[in-house]
Structures are given as structure tokens and as C-alpha cells.
């Protein structure tokens, strides 16, 4: 399972909002209550990088995440560039596994 930040715009009132969830699911408008708005965009937050002191920690949302990302530390790097390269490679491998 992945973790996503979904971006929504209400078809009824035009309100915009984001919500994080374990899938790219429909949501209800928080302003007018219109139902079943589909996200117009989603950011994959399954793997994220957090800076801790002089290190860059790669965190991964596990398959069991549902209501919270429940991130686990999976790797530590001395630079953001190395952490980013790890994330890109891990995302590529995950996509290959799904294909």
C-alpha cells in the first residue's frame, strides 16, 4: 500500500483542499458537503526524506498503513542527493514489481 496526498477541487462550490490517505480515493467537500469528489492530482508520499541533524533519513509507509502513514526508517544517507537517488530507485523497482 502507498501513502498519498490527494488534491481536490469541488465541482459544486470550487473549494480546494488536500487530504492524505492510503489510496487515491474520492472525498466529500469540507465546505459545502458535495459528495464523491475525485482527486485531480496526487502526490506519492510512500517514501519521504527527513533531515535529522547532518543525516537524511528515508522513511517508508508500510503495506499495513491505512489511516496514518506509520512511517518506518529504511535508510540513512549523509546527503540529500544520495537519499533522493535511493528514493528514485526504490520507486522504480516498486513500479517494476507492479508491472
FENQUITA-V326241 format. One record per run of one state. SS is the DSSP state (a for helix, b for strand, c for the rest). FROM is the first residue (numbers start at 0). TO is the last residue. If there is no record, write none. Layout:
# FENQUITA-V326241
SS,FROM,TO ; SS,FROM,TO
This chain:
# FENQUITA-V326241
c,0,2 ; b,3,8 ; c,9,14 ; b,15,20 ; c,21,25 ; b,26,26 ; c,27,35 ; b,36,36 ; c,37,39 ; b,40,43 ; c,44,45 ; b,46,51 ; c,52,53 ; b,54,60 ; c,61,69 ; b,70,76 ; c,77,78 ; a,79,97 ; c,98,98
